[in-house]
Amino acid sequence: MVESFLQSLTDLVQANIGNPLFGPKELASQMGMSHSSLLRKVRNLTGKPVNQLITEIRLTKAREM
């Protein structure tokens, strides 16, 4: 379940990679969660803030390209 959640999150970030305005609020909306719930859940699962996780996903995708 945790891996499924993180995979969904990663997929959404990658799908919006070209949108410079895509951030935690948009991610929470697309995940069907409140902003605060997303922040808490991501921090609890990864130990990282959502902004950092989004940046890391973007950098990983950029390296793949």
C-alpha positions as CSV (number, residue, x, y, z in Angstrom):
1,M,0.0,0.0,0.0
2,V,2.8,2.4,0.8
3,E,4.6,1.6,-2.4
4,S,1.4,2.0,-4.3
5,F,0.8,5.4,-2.8
6,L,4.4,6.6,-3.6
7,Q,4.2,5.2,-7.1
8,S,1.0,7.1,-7.7
9,L,2.6,10.2,-6.4
10,T,5.7,9.7,-8.6
11,D,3.5,9.0,-11.7
12,L,1.5,12.3,-11.1
13,V,4.7,14.3,-10.7
14,Q,6.1,12.8,-13.9
15,A,2.9,13.4,-15.8
16,N,3.1,17.1,-14.8
17,I,6.8,17.5,-15.3
18,G,6.4,20.2,-17.9
19,N,4.2,22.3,-15.6
20,P,6.4,24.7,-13.6
21,L,3.4,25.7,-11.4
22,F,2.8,22.1,-10.3
23,G,3.5,21.8,-6.6
24,P,2.1,20.3,-3.4
25,K,-1.3,21.8,-3.6
26,E,-1.9,20.6,-7.1
27,L,-0.5,17.2,-6.2
28,A,-2.8,16.9,-3.2
29,S,-5.8,17.8,-5.4
30,Q,-4.9,15.2,-8.0
31,M,-4.3,12.6,-5.3
32,G,-7.7,13.3,-3.8
33,M,-6.3,14.5,-0.5
34,S,-6.2,17.7,1.5
35,H,-2.9,19.6,1.3
36,S,-2.2,19.1,5.0
37,S,-2.9,15.3,4.8
38,L,-0.5,14.9,1.9
39,L,2.2,16.8,3.7
40,R,1.8,14.7,6.8
41,K,1.6,11.4,4.9
42,V,4.6,12.1,2.7
43,R,6.7,13.3,5.7
44,N,5.8,10.2,7.7
45,L,6.5,7.7,4.8
46,T,9.7,9.3,3.4
47,G,11.0,11.6,6.1
48,K,11.1,14.4,3.4
49,P,8.9,17.4,2.7
50,V,6.7,17.2,-0.4
51,N,8.6,20.0,-2.2
52,Q,11.9,18.1,-1.8
53,L,10.3,14.8,-3.0
54,I,8.9,16.6,-6.1
55,T,12.3,18.1,-6.8
56,E,14.0,14.7,-6.5
57,I,11.4,13.0,-8.8
58,R,12.0,15.8,-11.4
59,L,15.8,15.5,-11.2
60,T,15.6,11.7,-11.6
61,K,13.4,12.1,-14.7
62,A,15.8,14.7,-16.1
63,R,18.7,12.4,-15.6
64,E,16.8,9.6,-17.5
65,M,16.2,11.9,-20.4
